[in-house]
Amino acid sequence: MLAENQLVDSRKLSWHGHYGPLTSITNSKFTLTPFSGPELSGFILDHILLSNQITVLVHGIDIAKVNGEYPSDHFPVIADIVFNH
């Protein structure tokens, strides 16, 4: 539905590609227990959707821990963008 309205996944628009794992959730591959790490390779749940009027320099998923633990059951999806004039 969103793609029909001209929105595109920022990962596909990134000039310098994608960094980090493709999965955006922390669930275990075997038990689906959250907060286990980036184990479900390629399971993309979270997106940053943009119009073609925005340039995406780089896209990534941040798997950093805070005080030794994952702060959420989803990893932050990050995009460095430039607004086109």
PDB file with one MODEL, atoms N, CA, C and O in Angstrom:
MODEL        1
ATOM      1  N   MET A   1       0.817  -1.181   0.000  1.00  0.00           N
ATOM      2  CA  MET A   1       0.000   0.000   0.000  1.00  0.00           C
ATOM      3  C   MET A   1       0.867   1.254   0.000  1.00  0.00           C
ATOM      4  O   MET A   1       0.587   2.204  -0.731  1.00  0.00           O
ATOM      5  N   LEU A   2       1.923   1.260   0.821  1.00  0.00           N
ATOM      6  CA  LEU A   2       2.783   2.439   0.879  1.00  0.00           C
ATOM      7  C   LEU A   2       3.578   2.619  -0.402  1.00  0.00           C
ATOM      8  O   LEU A   2       3.797   3.749  -0.839  1.00  0.00           O
ATOM      9  N   ALA A   3       4.021   1.508  -1.019  1.00  0.00           N
ATOM     10  CA  ALA A   3       4.777   1.598  -2.263  1.00  0.00           C
ATOM     11  C   ALA A   3       3.924   2.201  -3.379  1.00  0.00           C
ATOM     12  O   ALA A   3       4.448   2.877  -4.264  1.00  0.00           O
ATOM     13  N   GLU A   4       2.631   1.961  -3.339  1.00  0.00           N
ATOM     14  CA  GLU A   4       1.739   2.540  -4.343  1.00  0.00           C
ATOM     15  C   GLU A   4       1.689   4.058  -4.237  1.00  0.00           C
ATOM     16  O   GLU A   4       1.373   4.738  -5.213  1.00  0.00           O
ATOM     17  N   ASN A   5       1.994   4.585  -3.075  1.00  0.00           N
ATOM     18  CA  ASN A   5       1.980   6.034  -2.857  1.00  0.00           C
ATOM     19  C   ASN A   5       3.365   6.646  -3.010  1.00  0.00           C
ATOM     20  O   ASN A   5       3.649   7.698  -2.438  1.00  0.00           O
ATOM     21  N   GLN A   6       4.227   5.990  -3.778  1.00  0.00           N
ATOM     22  CA  GLN A   6       5.548   6.532  -4.137  1.00  0.00           C
ATOM     23  C   GLN A   6       6.589   6.456  -3.021  1.00  0.00           C
ATOM     24  O   GLN A   6       7.610   7.137  -3.111  1.00  0.00           O
ATOM     25  N   LEU A   7       6.377   5.669  -1.992  1.00  0.00           N
ATOM     26  CA  LEU A   7       7.368   5.519  -0.937  1.00  0.00           C
ATOM     27  C   LEU A   7       8.252   4.314  -1.236  1.00  0.00           C
ATOM     28  O   LEU A   7       7.776   3.275  -1.694  1.00  0.00           O
ATOM     29  N   VAL A   8       9.566   4.474  -0.966  1.00  0.00           N
ATOM     30  CA  VAL A   8      10.539   3.434  -1.265  1.00  0.00           C
ATOM     31  C   VAL A   8      11.341   3.143  -0.004  1.00  0.00           C
ATOM     32  O   VAL A   8      11.623   4.049   0.779  1.00  0.00           O
ATOM     33  N   ASP A   9      11.708   1.880   0.192  1.00  0.00           N
ATOM     34  CA  ASP A   9      12.545   1.495   1.329  1.00  0.00           C
ATOM     35  C   ASP A   9      13.905   2.181   1.189  1.00  0.00           C
ATOM     36  O   ASP A   9      14.557   2.058   0.152  1.00  0.00           O
ATOM     37  N   SER A  10      14.330   2.896   2.217  1.00  0.00           N
ATOM     38  CA  SER A  10      15.592   3.634   2.170  1.00  0.00           C
ATOM     39  C   SER A  10      16.795   2.718   1.926  1.00  0.00           C
ATOM     40  O   SER A  10      17.806   3.170   1.389  1.00  0.00           O
ATOM     41  N   ARG A  11      16.704   1.458   2.306  1.00  0.00           N
ATOM     42  CA  ARG A  11      17.793   0.502   2.047  1.00  0.00           C
ATOM     43  C   ARG A  11      18.042   0.364   0.546  1.00  0.00           C
ATOM     44  O   ARG A  11      19.188   0.227   0.117  1.00  0.00           O
ATOM     45  N   LYS A  12      16.982   0.400  -0.247  1.00  0.00           N
ATOM     46  CA  LYS A  12      17.103   0.262  -1.698  1.00  0.00           C
ATOM     47  C   LYS A  12      17.634   1.524  -2.368  1.00  0.00           C
ATOM     48  O   LYS A  12      18.165   1.456  -3.476  1.00  0.00           O
ATOM     49  N   LEU A  13      17.497   2.675  -1.709  1.00  0.00           N
ATOM     50  CA  LEU A  13      17.945   3.950  -2.270  1.00  0.00           C
ATOM     51  C   LEU A  13      19.364   4.332  -1.846  1.00  0.00           C
ATOM     52  O   LEU A  13      19.912   5.305  -2.365  1.00  0.00           O
ATOM     53  N   SER A  14      19.964   3.599  -0.926  1.00  0.00           N
ATOM     54  CA  SER A  14      21.239   3.984  -0.332  1.00  0.00           C
ATOM     55  C   SER A  14      22.390   3.950  -1.345  1.00  0.00           C
ATOM     56  O   SER A  14      22.639   2.935  -1.995  1.00  0.00           O
ATOM     57  N   TRP A  15      23.080   5.082  -1.459  1.00  0.00           N
ATOM     58  CA  TRP A  15      24.217   5.187  -2.377  1.00  0.00           C
ATOM     59  C   TRP A  15      25.370   4.291  -1.941  1.00  0.00           C
ATOM     60  O   TRP A  15      26.050   3.707  -2.785  1.00  0.00           O
ATOM     61  N   HIS A  16      25.598   4.177  -0.650  1.00  0.00           N
ATOM     62  CA  HIS A  16      26.745   3.417  -0.137  1.00  0.00           C
ATOM     63  C   HIS A  16      26.341   2.071   0.458  1.00  0.00           C
ATOM     64  O   HIS A  16      27.122   1.452   1.182  1.00  0.00           O
ATOM     65  N   GLY A  17      25.147   1.625   0.161  1.00  0.00           N
ATOM     66  CA  GLY A  17      24.716   0.308   0.602  1.00  0.00           C
ATOM     67  C   GLY A  17      24.187   0.265   2.020  1.00  0.00           C
ATOM     68  O   GLY A  17      23.844   1.281   2.624  1.00  0.00           O
ATOM     69  N   HIS A  18      24.136  -0.954   2.521  1.00  0.00           N
ATOM     70  CA  HIS A  18      23.584  -1.246   3.845  1.00  0.00           C
ATOM     71  C   HIS A  18      24.696  -1.765   4.743  1.00  0.00           C
ATOM     72  O   HIS A  18      25.557  -2.522   4.295  1.00  0.00           O
ATOM     73  N   TYR A  19      24.683  -1.362   6.013  1.00  0.00           N
ATOM     74  CA  TYR A  19      25.658  -1.836   6.996  1.00  0.00           C
ATOM     75  C   TYR A  19      24.941  -2.544   8.135  1.00  0.00           C
ATOM     76  O   TYR A  19      23.849  -2.147   8.539  1.00  0.00           O
ATOM     77  N   GLY A  20      25.562  -3.586   8.641  1.00  0.00           N
ATOM     78  CA  GLY A  20      24.978  -4.347   9.734  1.00  0.00           C
ATOM     79  C   GLY A  20      24.147  -5.505   9.208  1.00  0.00           C
ATOM     80  O   GLY A  20      24.106  -5.757   8.004  1.00  0.00           O
ATOM     81  N   PRO A  21      23.487  -6.204  10.118  1.00  0.00           N
ATOM     82  CA  PRO A  21      22.659  -7.340   9.683  1.00  0.00           C
ATOM     83  C   PRO A  21      21.415  -6.856   8.957  1.00  0.00           C
ATOM     84  O   PRO A  21      21.044  -5.688   9.076  1.00  0.00           O
ATOM     85  N   LEU A  22      20.773  -7.731   8.213  1.00  0.00           N
ATOM     86  CA  LEU A  22      19.525  -7.365   7.551  1.00  0.00           C
ATOM     87  C   LEU A  22      18.336  -7.447   8.500  1.00  0.00           C
ATOM     88  O   LEU A  22      17.346  -6.739   8.317  1.00  0.00           O
ATOM     89  N   THR A  23      18.424  -8.301   9.506  1.00  0.00           N
ATOM     90  CA  THR A  23      17.299  -8.439  10.434  1.00  0.00           C
ATOM     91  C   THR A  23      17.206  -7.234  11.364  1.00  0.00           C
ATOM     92  O   THR A  23      18.220  -6.663  11.765  1.00  0.00           O
ATOM     93  N   SER A  24      15.983  -6.860  11.699  1.00  0.00           N
ATOM     94  CA  SER A  24      15.796  -5.707  12.584  1.00  0.00           C
ATOM     95  C   SER A  24      15.161  -6.109  13.916  1.00  0.00           C
ATOM     96  O   SER A  24      14.734  -5.248  14.684  1.00  0.00           O
ATOM     97  N   ILE A  25      15.099  -7.407  14.191  1.00  0.00           N
ATOM     98  CA  ILE A  25      14.546  -7.853  15.473  1.00  0.00           C
ATOM     99  C   ILE A  25      15.571  -8.708  16.201  1.00  0.00           C
ATOM    100  O   ILE A  25      16.482  -9.258  15.583  1.00  0.00           O
ATOM    101  N   THR A  26      15.421  -8.817  17.509  1.00  0.00           N
ATOM    102  CA  THR A  26      16.418  -9.495  18.335  1.00  0.00           C
ATOM    103  C   THR A  26      16.053 -10.943  18.651  1.00  0.00           C
ATOM    104  O   THR A  26      16.716 -11.578  19.471  1.00  0.00           O
ATOM    105  N   ASN A  27      15.022 -11.466  18.022  1.00  0.00           N
ATOM    106  CA  ASN A  27      14.551 -12.810  18.369  1.00  0.00           C
ATOM    107  C   ASN A  27      15.555 -13.902  18.018  1.00  0.00           C
ATOM    108  O   ASN A  27      16.257 -13.810  17.012  1.00  0.00           O
ATOM    109  N   SER A  28      15.615 -14.929  18.852  1.00  0.00           N
ATOM    110  CA  SER A  28      16.450 -16.093  18.611  1.00  0.00           C
ATOM    111  C   SER A  28      15.929 -16.874  17.404  1.00  0.00           C
ATOM    112  O   SER A  28      14.720 -17.016  17.222  1.00  0.00           O
ATOM    113  N   LYS A  29      16.835 -17.367  16.599  1.00  0.00           N
ATOM    114  CA  LYS A  29      16.472 -18.163  15.429  1.00  0.00           C
ATOM    115  C   LYS A  29      15.782 -19.464  15.840  1.00  0.00           C
ATOM    116  O   LYS A  29      14.930 -19.971  15.110  1.00  0.00           O
ATOM    117  N   PHE A  30      16.139 -19.994  16.983  1.00  0.00           N
ATOM    118  CA  PHE A  30      15.647 -21.308  17.392  1.00  0.00           C
ATOM    119  C   PHE A  30      14.417 -21.252  18.289  1.00  0.00           C
ATOM    120  O   PHE A  30      13.499 -22.058  18.137  1.00  0.00           O
ATOM    121  N   THR A  31      14.395 -20.298  19.231  1.00  0.00           N
ATOM    122  CA  THR A  31      13.294 -20.257  20.198  1.00  0.00           C
ATOM    123  C   THR A  31      12.379 -19.047  20.008  1.00  0.00           C
ATOM    124  O   THR A  31      11.317 -18.971  20.626  1.00  0.00           O
ATOM    125  N   LEU A  32      12.783 -18.105  19.161  1.00  0.00           N
ATOM    126  CA  LEU A  32      12.091 -16.828  18.946  1.00  0.00           C
ATOM    127  C   LEU A  32      12.046 -15.953  20.192  1.00  0.00           C
ATOM    128  O   LEU A  32      11.288 -14.984  20.244  1.00  0.00           O
ATOM    129  N   THR A  33      12.856 -16.291  21.201  1.00  0.00           N
ATOM    130  CA  THR A  33      12.959 -15.480  22.407  1.00  0.00           C
ATOM    131  C   THR A  33      13.579 -14.126  22.054  1.00  0.00           C
ATOM    132  O   THR A  33      14.626 -14.092  21.408  1.00  0.00           O
ATOM    133  N   PRO A  34      12.961 -13.001  22.463  1.00  0.00           N
ATOM    134  CA  PRO A  34      13.539 -11.694  22.151  1.00  0.00           C
ATOM    135  C   PRO A  34      14.815 -11.423  22.939  1.00  0.00           C
ATOM    136  O   PRO A  34      15.122 -12.121  23.905  1.00  0.00           O
ATOM    137  N   PHE A  35      15.535 -10.426  22.524  1.00  0.00           N
ATOM    138  CA  PHE A  35      16.775  -9.959  23.158  1.00  0.00           C
ATOM    139  C   PHE A  35      17.919 -10.963  23.024  1.00  0.00           C
ATOM    140  O   PHE A  35      18.833 -10.965  23.849  1.00  0.00           O
ATOM    141  N   SER A  36      17.883 -11.809  22.005  1.00  0.00           N
ATOM    142  CA  SER A  36      18.930 -12.811  21.806  1.00  0.00           C
ATOM    143  C   SER A  36      20.032 -12.339  20.867  1.00  0.00           C
ATOM    144  O   SER A  36      21.173 -12.785  20.989  1.00  0.00           O
ATOM    145  N   GLY A  37      19.720 -11.459  19.948  1.00  0.00           N
ATOM    146  CA  GLY A  37      20.711 -10.976  18.995  1.00  0.00           C
ATOM    147  C   GLY A  37      20.186 -11.023  17.575  1.00  0.00           C
ATOM    148  O   GLY A  37      19.048 -11.431  17.342  1.00  0.00           O
ATOM    149  N   PRO A  38      21.011 -10.608  16.621  1.00  0.00           N
ATOM    150  CA  PRO A  38      20.570 -10.567  15.219  1.00  0.00           C
ATOM    151  C   PRO A  38      20.675 -11.942  14.552  1.00  0.00           C
ATOM    152  O   PRO A  38      21.512 -12.136  13.670  1.00  0.00           O
ATOM    153  N   GLU A  39      19.850 -12.878  14.958  1.00  0.00           N
ATOM    154  CA  GLU A  39      19.968 -14.260  14.492  1.00  0.00           C
ATOM    155  C   GLU A  39      19.067 -14.599  13.309  1.00  0.00           C
ATOM    156  O   GLU A  39      19.394 -15.501  12.538  1.00  0.00           O
ATOM    157  N   LEU A  40      17.962 -13.914  13.146  1.00  0.00           N
ATOM    158  CA  LEU A  40      17.033 -14.232  12.050  1.00  0.00           C
ATOM    159  C   LEU A  40      17.478 -13.508  10.787  1.00  0.00           C
ATOM    160  O   LEU A  40      16.910 -12.479  10.420  1.00  0.00           O
ATOM    161  N   SER A  41      18.472 -14.034  10.140  1.00  0.00           N
ATOM    162  CA  SER A  41      19.073 -13.392   8.981  1.00  0.00           C
ATOM    163  C   SER A  41      18.039 -13.136   7.888  1.00  0.00           C
ATOM    164  O   SER A  41      17.324 -14.046   7.467  1.00  0.00           O
ATOM    165  N   GLY A  42      17.970 -11.893   7.440  1.00  0.00           N
ATOM    166  CA  GLY A  42      17.104 -11.541   6.332  1.00  0.00           C
ATOM    167  C   GLY A  42      15.665 -11.279   6.706  1.00  0.00           C
ATOM    168  O   GLY A  42      14.864 -10.946   5.833  1.00  0.00           O
ATOM    169  N   PHE A  43      15.300 -11.416   7.982  1.00  0.00           N
ATOM    170  CA  PHE A  43      13.930 -11.140   8.405  1.00  0.00           C
ATOM    171  C   PHE A  43      13.806  -9.635   8.625  1.00  0.00           C
ATOM    172  O   PHE A  43      14.174  -9.123   9.682  1.00  0.00           O
ATOM    173  N   ILE A  44      13.289  -8.935   7.626  1.00  0.00           N
ATOM    174  CA  ILE A  44      13.217  -7.479   7.673  1.00  0.00           C
ATOM    175  C   ILE A  44      11.816  -7.068   8.081  1.00  0.00           C
ATOM    176  O   ILE A  44      10.854  -7.290   7.345  1.00  0.00           O
ATOM    177  N   LEU A  45      11.706  -6.473   9.248  1.00  0.00           N
ATOM    178  CA  LEU A  45      10.410  -6.073   9.776  1.00  0.00           C
ATOM    179  C   LEU A  45      10.259  -4.555   9.804  1.00  0.00           C
ATOM    180  O   LEU A  45       9.174  -4.034   9.545  1.00  0.00           O
ATOM    181  N   ASP A  46      11.328  -3.855  10.112  1.00  0.00           N
ATOM    182  CA  ASP A  46      11.280  -2.405  10.281  1.00  0.00           C
ATOM    183  C   ASP A  46      11.922  -1.707   9.080  1.00  0.00           C
ATOM    184  O   ASP A  46      12.944  -2.161   8.566  1.00  0.00           O
ATOM    185  N   HIS A  47      11.327  -0.621   8.646  1.00  0.00           N
ATOM    186  CA  HIS A  47      11.789   0.096   7.457  1.00  0.00           C
ATOM    187  C   HIS A  47      11.772   1.596   7.714  1.00  0.00           C
ATOM    188  O   HIS A  47      11.067   2.081   8.599  1.00  0.00           O
ATOM    189  N   ILE A  48      12.553   2.316   6.933  1.00  0.00           N
ATOM    190  CA  ILE A  48      12.427   3.760   6.799  1.00  0.00           C
ATOM    191  C   ILE A  48      11.984   3.976   5.362  1.00  0.00           C
ATOM    192  O   ILE A  48      12.737   3.710   4.425  1.00  0.00           O
ATOM    193  N   LEU A  49      10.770   4.453   5.193  1.00  0.00           N
ATOM    194  CA  LEU A  49      10.215   4.657   3.858  1.00  0.00           C
ATOM    195  C   LEU A  49      10.300   6.130   3.490  1.00  0.00           C
ATOM    196  O   LEU A  49       9.940   7.003   4.280  1.00  0.00           O
ATOM    197  N   LEU A  50      10.782   6.396   2.279  1.00  0.00           N
ATOM    198  CA  LEU A  50      11.017   7.763   1.837  1.00  0.00           C
ATOM    199  C   LEU A  50      10.515   7.966   0.415  1.00  0.00           C
ATOM    200  O   LEU A  50      10.292   7.004  -0.320  1.00  0.00           O
ATOM    201  N   SER A  51      10.343   9.211   0.041  1.00  0.00           N
ATOM    202  CA  SER A  51      10.041   9.522  -1.351  1.00  0.00           C
ATOM    203  C   SER A  51      11.352   9.611  -2.124  1.00  0.00           C
ATOM    204  O   SER A  51      12.430   9.682  -1.533  1.00  0.00           O
ATOM    205  N   ASN A  52      11.249   9.606  -3.430  1.00  0.00           N
ATOM    206  CA  ASN A  52      12.442   9.731  -4.271  1.00  0.00           C
ATOM    207  C   ASN A  52      13.051  11.128  -4.203  1.00  0.00           C
ATOM    208  O   ASN A  52      14.111  11.359  -4.786  1.00  0.00           O
ATOM    209  N   GLN A  53      12.420  12.047  -3.519  1.00  0.00           N
ATOM    210  CA  GLN A  53      12.932  13.409  -3.388  1.00  0.00           C
ATOM    211  C   GLN A  53      13.981  13.518  -2.287  1.00  0.00           C
ATOM    212  O   GLN A  53      14.488  14.608  -2.023  1.00  0.00           O
ATOM    213  N   ILE A  54      14.307  12.411  -1.647  1.00  0.00           N
ATOM    214  CA  ILE A  54      15.304  12.387  -0.577  1.00  0.00           C
ATOM    215  C   ILE A  54      16.422  11.447  -0.997  1.00  0.00           C
ATOM    216  O   ILE A  54      16.173  10.322  -1.432  1.00  0.00           O
ATOM    217  N   THR A  55      17.665  11.922  -0.861  1.00  0.00           N
ATOM    218  CA  THR A  55      18.834  11.101  -1.176  1.00  0.00           C
ATOM    219  C   THR A  55      19.282  10.373   0.082  1.00  0.00           C
ATOM    220  O   THR A  55      19.442  10.986   1.137  1.00  0.00           O
ATOM    221  N   VAL A  56      19.484   9.064  -0.031  1.00  0.00           N
ATOM    222  CA  VAL A  56      19.956   8.258   1.096  1.00  0.00           C
ATOM    223  C   VAL A  56      21.442   7.971   0.884  1.00  0.00           C
ATOM    224  O   VAL A  56      21.822   7.336  -0.099  1.00  0.00           O
ATOM    225  N   LEU A  57      22.274   8.438   1.804  1.00  0.00           N
ATOM    226  CA  LEU A  57      23.709   8.219   1.685  1.00  0.00           C
ATOM    227  C   LEU A  57      24.095   6.827   2.166  1.00  0.00           C
ATOM    228  O   LEU A  57      24.845   6.117   1.495  1.00  0.00           O
ATOM    229  N   VAL A  58      23.588   6.442   3.317  1.00  0.00           N
ATOM    230  CA  VAL A  58      23.913   5.124   3.873  1.00  0.00           C
ATOM    231  C   VAL A  58      22.736   4.651   4.711  1.00  0.00           C
ATOM    232  O   VAL A  58      22.005   5.457   5.287  1.00  0.00           O
ATOM    233  N   HIS A  59      22.559   3.340   4.771  1.00  0.00           N
ATOM    234  CA  HIS A  59      21.468   2.710   5.514  1.00  0.00           C
ATOM    235  C   HIS A  59      22.077   1.637   6.400  1.00  0.00           C
ATOM    236  O   HIS A  59      23.058   1.002   6.010  1.00  0.00           O
ATOM    237  N   GLY A  60      21.522   1.422   7.572  1.00  0.00           N
ATOM    238  CA  GLY A  60      22.063   0.380   8.426  1.00  0.00           C
ATOM    239  C   GLY A  60      21.145   0.019   9.578  1.00  0.00           C
ATOM    240  O   GLY A  60      20.126   0.663   9.828  1.00  0.00           O
ATOM    241  N   ILE A  61      21.546  -1.032  10.266  1.00  0.00           N
ATOM    242  CA  ILE A  61      20.852  -1.469  11.475  1.00  0.00           C
ATOM    243  C   ILE A  61      21.883  -1.509  12.600  1.00  0.00           C
ATOM    244  O   ILE A  61      22.924  -2.154  12.482  1.00  0.00           O
ATOM    245  N   ASP A  62      21.580  -0.819  13.677  1.00  0.00           N
ATOM    246  CA  ASP A  62      22.503  -0.684  14.809  1.00  0.00           C
ATOM    247  C   ASP A  62      22.218  -1.784  15.827  1.00  0.00           C
ATOM    248  O   ASP A  62      21.126  -1.844  16.392  1.00  0.00           O
ATOM    249  N   ILE A  63      23.196  -2.652  16.060  1.00  0.00           N
ATOM    250  CA  ILE A  63      22.995  -3.763  17.005  1.00  0.00           C
ATOM    251  C   ILE A  63      23.768  -3.545  18.311  1.00  0.00           C
ATOM    252  O   ILE A  63      24.062  -4.498  19.033  1.00  0.00           O
ATOM    253  N   ALA A  64      24.087  -2.294  18.603  1.00  0.00           N
ATOM    254  CA  ALA A  64      24.852  -1.985  19.811  1.00  0.00           C
ATOM    255  C   ALA A  64      24.057  -2.327  21.066  1.00  0.00           C
ATOM    256  O   ALA A  64      22.834  -2.188  21.112  1.00  0.00           O
ATOM    257  N   LYS A  65      24.784  -2.776  22.076  1.00  0.00           N
ATOM    258  CA  LYS A  65      24.194  -3.044  23.381  1.00  0.00           C
ATOM    259  C   LYS A  65      24.405  -1.834  24.281  1.00  0.00           C
ATOM    260  O   LYS A  65      25.350  -1.068  24.089  1.00  0.00           O
ATOM    261  N   VAL A  66      23.530  -1.664  25.258  1.00  0.00           N
ATOM    262  CA  VAL A  66      23.649  -0.613  26.259  1.00  0.00           C
ATOM    263  C   VAL A  66      23.806  -1.311  27.597  1.00  0.00           C
ATOM    264  O   VAL A  66      22.931  -2.073  28.008  1.00  0.00           O
ATOM    265  N   ASN A  67      24.902  -1.058  28.271  1.00  0.00           N
ATOM    266  CA  ASN A  67      25.214  -1.724  29.538  1.00  0.00           C
ATOM    267  C   ASN A  67      25.141  -3.240  29.402  1.00  0.00           C
ATOM    268  O   ASN A  67      24.678  -3.934  30.307  1.00  0.00           O
ATOM    269  N   GLY A  68      25.606  -3.746  28.256  1.00  0.00           N
ATOM    270  CA  GLY A  68      25.686  -5.189  28.045  1.00  0.00           C
ATOM    271  C   GLY A  68      24.402  -5.869  27.603  1.00  0.00           C
ATOM    272  O   GLY A  68      24.367  -7.093  27.474  1.00  0.00           O
ATOM    273  N   GLU A  69      23.342  -5.097  27.367  1.00  0.00           N
ATOM    274  CA  GLU A  69      22.064  -5.695  26.975  1.00  0.00           C
ATOM    275  C   GLU A  69      21.467  -4.924  25.803  1.00  0.00           C
ATOM    276  O   GLU A  69      21.760  -3.747  25.596  1.00  0.00           O
ATOM    277  N   TYR A  70      20.618  -5.621  25.038  1.00  0.00           N
ATOM    278  CA  TYR A  70      19.888  -4.950  23.972  1.00  0.00           C
ATOM    279  C   TYR A  70      18.784  -4.103  24.594  1.00  0.00           C
ATOM    280  O   TYR A  70      18.017  -4.607  25.415  1.00  0.00           O
ATOM    281  N   PRO A  71      18.684  -2.828  24.223  1.00  0.00           N
ATOM    282  CA  PRO A  71      17.700  -1.941  24.854  1.00  0.00           C
ATOM    283  C   PRO A  71      16.270  -2.150  24.375  1.00  0.00           C
ATOM    284  O   PRO A  71      15.341  -1.617  24.981  1.00  0.00           O
ATOM    285  N   SER A  72      16.070  -2.911  23.305  1.00  0.00           N
ATOM    286  CA  SER A  72      14.733  -3.122  22.768  1.00  0.00           C
ATOM    287  C   SER A  72      14.684  -4.476  22.077  1.00  0.00           C
ATOM    288  O   SER A  72      15.722  -5.088  21.825  1.00  0.00           O
ATOM    289  N   ASP A  73      13.470  -4.945  21.770  1.00  0.00           N
ATOM    290  CA  ASP A  73      13.358  -6.189  21.009  1.00  0.00           C
ATOM    291  C   ASP A  73      13.465  -5.926  19.504  1.00  0.00           C
ATOM    292  O   ASP A  73      13.384  -6.855  18.701  1.00  0.00           O
ATOM    293  N   HIS A  74      13.645  -4.662  19.128  1.00  0.00           N
ATOM    294  CA  HIS A  74      13.920  -4.273  17.740  1.00  0.00           C
ATOM    295  C   HIS A  74      15.192  -3.437  17.708  1.00  0.00           C
ATOM    296  O   HIS A  74      15.434  -2.622  18.599  1.00  0.00           O
ATOM    297  N   PHE A  75      16.005  -3.646  16.671  1.00  0.00           N
ATOM    298  CA  PHE A  75      17.198  -2.821  16.490  1.00  0.00           C
ATOM    299  C   PHE A  75      16.814  -1.522  15.774  1.00  0.00           C
ATOM    300  O   PHE A  75      15.899  -1.515  14.950  1.00  0.00           O
ATOM    301  N   PRO A  76      17.509  -0.427  16.085  1.00  0.00           N
ATOM    302  CA  PRO A  76      17.247   0.816  15.367  1.00  0.00           C
ATOM    303  C   PRO A  76      17.664   0.705  13.899  1.00  0.00           C
ATOM    304  O   PRO A  76      18.757   0.234  13.587  1.00  0.00           O
ATOM    305  N   VAL A  77      16.785   1.142  13.015  1.00  0.00           N
ATOM    306  CA  VAL A  77      17.105   1.254  11.596  1.00  0.00           C
ATOM    307  C   VAL A  77      17.516   2.702  11.377  1.00  0.00           C
ATOM    308  O   VAL A  77      16.802   3.624  11.773  1.00  0.00           O
ATOM    309  N   ILE A  78      18.672   2.900  10.742  1.00  0.00           N
ATOM    310  CA  ILE A  78      19.259   4.235  10.623  1.00  0.00           C
ATOM    311  C   ILE A  78      19.529   4.545   9.157  1.00  0.00           C
ATOM    312  O   ILE A  78      19.977   3.677   8.408  1.00  0.00           O
ATOM    313  N   ALA A  79      19.259   5.765   8.752  1.00  0.00           N
ATOM    314  CA  ALA A  79      19.594   6.228   7.404  1.00  0.00           C
ATOM    315  C   ALA A  79      20.141   7.639   7.480  1.00  0.00           C
ATOM    316  O   ALA A  79      19.538   8.509   8.108  1.00  0.00           O
ATOM    317  N   ASP A  80      21.283   7.871   6.843  1.00  0.00           N
ATOM    318  CA  ASP A  80      21.798   9.228   6.673  1.00  0.00           C
ATOM    319  C   ASP A  80      21.206   9.751   5.383  1.00  0.00           C
ATOM    320  O   ASP A  80      21.399   9.165   4.318  1.00  0.00           O
ATOM    321  N   ILE A  81      20.480  10.861   5.477  1.00  0.00           N
ATOM    322  CA  ILE A  81      19.740  11.346   4.318  1.00  0.00           C
ATOM    323  C   ILE A  81      20.086  12.805   4.005  1.00  0.00           C
ATOM    324  O   ILE A  81      20.604  13.539   4.847  1.00  0.00           O
ATOM    325  N   VAL A  82      19.784  13.194   2.775  1.00  0.00           N
ATOM    326  CA  VAL A  82      19.918  14.576   2.336  1.00  0.00           C
ATOM    327  C   VAL A  82      18.606  14.966   1.673  1.00  0.00           C
ATOM    328  O   VAL A  82      18.124  14.256   0.790  1.00  0.00           O
ATOM    329  N   PHE A  83      18.027  16.080   2.086  1.00  0.00           N
ATOM    330  CA  PHE A  83      16.801  16.568   1.470  1.00  0.00           C
ATOM    331  C   PHE A  83      17.165  17.282   0.171  1.00  0.00           C
ATOM    332  O   PHE A  83      17.947  18.233   0.184  1.00  0.00           O
ATOM    333  N   ASN A  84      16.610  16.835  -0.935  1.00  0.00           N
ATOM    334  CA  ASN A  84      16.869  17.457  -2.232  1.00  0.00           C
ATOM    335  C   ASN A  84      16.031  18.721  -2.363  1.00  0.00           C
ATOM    336  O   ASN A  84      14.889  18.775  -1.908  1.00  0.00           O
ATOM    337  N   HIS A  85      16.610  19.727  -2.985  1.00  0.00           N
ATOM    338  CA  HIS A  85      15.883  20.994  -3.187  1.00  0.00           C
ATOM    339  C   HIS A  85      15.137  20.963  -4.497  1.00  0.00           C
ATOM    340  O   HIS A  85      14.466  21.932  -4.849  1.00  0.00           O
TER     341      HIS A  85
ENDMDL
END
